[in-house]
Amino acid sequence: MHGPTSGLAGFQANIASIGGRAADLGLTLALENHGDLVNRGRQIVQLIESIGIPAVRLNYDTGNSWYYAKGTLDPAEELAFEPRWRAPEAPTLPEIRGIIRRSLHALVDALA
């Protein structure tokens, strides 16, 4: 099997081992969503839940989600589906959208 998810099983096994060691050391292992294996928030949450080690967490990269979805995904909506991603002091959904919009505009301007 080839393609972006062909190495997912091996990755999952390795992360479980590394995450267990991180937990033993009192560390947190933060996985970032990326197009090589998982690029959507729901995919990486499912992966983390299947690993089942509380020390393995998510570092959600809105830019990666938007980029790998070719601009068809609203990262703010994706963030809203998973309440564990938001701390009580986290911005509201409209604030998140504004932050993302400004960041993407700045990126487009920088690349122009």
Buried (B, 14 or more C-beta within 10 A) or exposed (E): EEEEEEBBEEBBEEBBEBBBEBBEEEEEBEBEBBEEBBBBBEBBBEBBEEBEBEBBBBEBBBEBBBBBBEEEBBBBEBBBEBEEBBEEEEEEBEEBBEBBEEBBEEEEEEEE
